[in-house]
Amino acid sequence: MANNKPDWSILRGSLILFVVCVLASTAMLAGSYKFRQKMEREYQSNHSRFRNASQQYLAVDEEERIIEEFYPEFVRLYRAGLLGGERRLSWLETLREAGDAIKIPELTYKIESQRPTKTDFDVRLGSYELYSSPMNLSIGLLHEGDLFQLLNALDRDALGQYSVRSCDFKMTEGEIKLDPHVANIKADCLLDWLTIDLSGEERLTL
């Protein structure tokens, strides 16, 4: 009677080779997958660094453009007295010179300490703040036109910007006198000298 059992010894070599190939293929697939993951991580890392570098370059380029566009105006406003510290010496010298030129009979003034102030409208100043230096003026005038000449002199010659908060007028005598050394009108005015400077204790300098 013939033996029908398969002879595994004949197939043993082929089976071993097949198993080795399967294991090698599996190892290669696993290695390829890990290599792909590693390359993907490196790509994402390099792409992120490239994107950050591009953004920094664009930010520097934009900052350079802003400086070129606005720095000349910034310097002009600083030299005009609107930006930076208050210019009290300029205000007082202009007042004295204008008073002498107009021949105002009486002129006294007092400047209060500088303080942060707010406007009636929304102003976004960022790291800067708006400051006010109140100035009280007591003026003896020959006529009301002298006050307008004085304010025009401040507009023209004094460094900085100011606003007139109030002015009160009253006659000093019952009748107008033509003596240039005698005041006919007494004016008490309150001016706010405005400057923009860094907020806090730090101050703007060029």
C-alpha positions in Angstrom: 0.0 0.0 0.0 1.4 3.4 -1.1 2.3 6.1 1.5 0.2 9.3 0.8 1.8 11.5 3.5 3.6 14.6 2.0 7.3 14.6 2.3 8.0 17.9 4.2 11.7 17.4 4.0 11.5 18.4 0.3 9.6 21.6 1.1 11.5 22.5 4.2 14.1 24.6 2.5 11.5 26.5 0.5 9.4 27.1 3.6 12.3 28.3 5.6 13.2 30.7 2.7 9.6 31.8 2.5 9.4 32.6 6.2 12.8 34.4 6.1 11.5 36.5 3.2 8.2 37.3 5.0 10.2 38.3 8.1 12.6 40.4 6.0 9.7 42.0 4.2 7.9 42.8 7.5 11.1 44.3 8.9 11.6 46.4 5.8 8.0 47.6 6.0 8.4 48.4 9.7 11.7 50.2 9.0 10.1 52.1 6.0 7.2 53.2 8.2 9.5 54.4 11.0 11.8 56.2 8.4 8.7 57.8 6.9 7.6 59.0 10.3 11.0 60.4 11.1 11.2 62.2 7.7 7.7 63.6 8.3 8.7 64.9 11.7 11.9 66.5 10.2 9.8 68.0 7.4 7.3 69.5 9.9 10.1 70.9 12.1 12.0 72.4 9.1 8.8 73.8 7.7 7.9 75.4 11.0 11.4 76.9 11.3 11.2 78.2 7.7 7.7 79.7 8.4 8.9 81.4 11.6 12.0 82.8 9.8 9.8 84.0 7.0 7.4 85.7 9.4 10.3 87.3 11.3 11.8 88.6 8.0 8.5 90.0 6.9 8.0 91.6 10.4 11.5 93.2 10.1 10.7 94.4 6.6 7.4 95.9 7.8 9.1 97.6 10.7 11.7 99.1 8.4 9.0 100.4 6.1 7.1 102.0 9.0 10.3 103.6 10.3 11.1 105.1 6.9 7.5 106.4 6.5 6.8 107.8 9.9 10.2 108.6 11.5 10.6 112.0 9.8 7.1 113.1 11.0 8.0 111.7 14.5 11.2 113.9 14.5 9.2 116.9 13.3 6.6 116.6 16.1 9.4 116.1 18.7 11.2 119.2 17.6 7.9 121.1 17.5 7.4 120.3 21.2 4.3 118.0 20.9 6.3 114.8 21.6 8.6 114.4 24.6 9.0 116.5 27.7 7.2 119.8 28.3 9.0 122.9 27.0 8.3 125.4 29.8 11.3 127.6 29.0 10.0 128.2 25.5 6.5 129.0 26.8 7.7 131.5 29.3 10.2 133.2 27.0 7.5 133.6 24.3 5.1 135.1 26.8 7.7 137.6 28.1 8.8 138.6 24.6 5.2 138.9 23.3 4.2 140.9 26.3 7.0 143.3 25.8 6.3 143.6 22.0 2.6 144.1 22.5 3.3 146.4 25.5 0.8 144.6 27.7 0.5 146.6 31.0 0.2 143.6 33.2 1.1 139.9 32.7 1.6 137.2 35.3 1.5 133.5 34.9 1.8 130.3 36.8 2.3 126.8 35.4 1.0 123.9 37.5 2.7 120.5 37.6 2.3 118.2 34.6 -0.3 115.5 34.8 -1.9 112.7 32.6 -5.0 113.9 30.9 -7.9 112.5 28.9 -9.6 113.7 25.7 -13.2 113.9 24.9 -12.6 111.5 22.0 -10.9 108.2 21.7 -7.1 108.4 21.1 -5.1 105.2 20.9 -1.6 106.0 22.0 -0.3 102.6 22.8 2.7 102.8 25.2 2.4 106.7 25.1 0.2 109.0 27.2 -1.2 112.4 26.8 -0.1 114.9 29.4 -1.3 118.4 30.3 0.5 121.3 32.0 -2.1 123.9 33.1 -1.0 127.5 32.8 -2.9 130.3 34.6 -2.6 133.7 32.9 -3.6 137.0 34.5 -3.4 139.7 31.9 -4.1 143.4 32.1 -5.1 144.5 28.6 -5.5 147.9 26.9 -8.2 146.2 24.7 -9.3 142.7 23.9 -7.2 142.6 20.7 -4.0 142.4 22.9 -5.1 139.0 24.1 -5.5 137.7 20.5 -2.0 139.0 19.6 -0.6 137.3 22.7 -2.2 133.9 21.7 -1.0 134.3 18.1 2.5 134.8 19.4 2.2 131.5 21.4 0.9 129.8 18.3 3.7 131.0 16.2 6.8 130.9 18.5 6.3 128.6 21.5 7.2 125.0 21.2 4.3 122.6 21.9 0.5 122.7 21.5 -2.0 124.3 23.9 -5.7 124.7 24.2 -7.6 127.6 25.9 -9.8 126.0 28.5 -11.4 129.3 29.7 -11.0 133.1 29.7 -12.9 135.5 32.0 -12.9 139.3 31.2 -13.9 142.2 33.3 -13.5 146.0 33.0 -11.0 147.5 35.5 -12.5 151.0 35.4 -15.8 152.5 34.5 -14.4 154.2 31.4 -11.6 153.3 28.9 -8.3 155.1 29.4 -5.9 155.7 26.6 -2.8 155.5 28.8 -0.7 152.6 27.4 0.6 151.8 30.9 -2.9 151.3 32.4 -5.0 148.2 31.9 -8.6 148.7 30.8 -9.5 145.0 30.8 -8.5 142.2 33.2 -8.4 138.7 31.7 -7.9 135.5 33.6 -7.3 132.6 31.3 -6.5 128.9 31.8 -4.4 127.2 29.1 -3.6 123.5 28.8 -0.2 122.8 27.3 -0.4 119.3 25.8 2.5 116.9 25.3 2.7 113.2 24.4 5.3 111.1 26.1 6.0 107.5 27.2 3.7 106.4 30.0 5.2 105.7 33.4 8.6 107.1 34.6 10.4 106.6 31.3 10.7 109.7 29.1 11.1 110.0 25.4 14.5 111.3 24.1 16.0 111.5 20.6 
